[in-house]
């Protein structure tokens, strides 16, 4: 997995690309989130449009990020959830935990 980031209207947008399956990927996302929290940036969107696949460890990474931000008075939202990942979130009932939006712009607007 590769991870890039940028800001839109003061909200951090993380863009993972490839497969989210644990290993070094877990610490990459986790460390990046803590870096932003340390900078006082607590509104984060994860754009999943370029994620090919995610396994249970990948879901754990998302849950960890969600929990990390919540514990630091922040919020994490998902954008551009692909059909594969949508079904994974539905099967695991995590669709009720994560707030998902059709686009990054829609997710940004939901913070206001």
Secondary structure by P-SEA (a helix, b strand, c coil): cbbbbbbcccbbbbbbcccccccaaaaaaaaaaaaaaaacccbbbbbccccccccaaaaaaaaaaaaaaaaacbbbbbccccaaaaaaaaaacccccccccccaaaaaaaac
